[in-house]
Amino acid sequence: MQRINSHLHSKNQPPYVINLDPAVRNVPFDSNIDIRDSVNYKEVMKQYNLGPNGGILTSLNLFATKIDQILGLLEKRTKPNPENPNAKPINNILVDTPGQIEVFVWSASGSILLDSLASTFPTLDKYFHEQYVIRM
């Protein structure tokens, strides 16, 4: 995610970035929309007596209720702004999902979020997996 973001910035095409990982401590890039700004993962875990994956899933469920607001923001940013003609509309929207991909892919909230984006914008879903090399 960081490399794609960096590449687009180097091409003078900064993306609009959405972070959907409520449990991440640090994101190595700026996010335009961040689930952590509206859902407190640790409080969700405490309030509903959940473990880590349950907390992530419930946080995504709560955030999915705001999809109409998110789509409204994205639609504004992808169109020319008559009030600021020098502002470039965004061409790329990057969505960073939780590392526990199964929680996102197989949940109702994950489907709501991705299906809503896909029905409104040209969409390519790509899941990147970190690779580790263990040397003995």
Secondary structure, DSSP 8 states (H G I E B T S, - for coil): -HHHHHHHHHTT---EEEE--TT-S--SS--SEEGGGT--HHHHHHHHT--HHHHHHHHHHHHHTTHHHHHHHHHHHTS--TT-TTS-----EEEE--S-HHHHHTSHHHHHHHHHHHHHS---------------
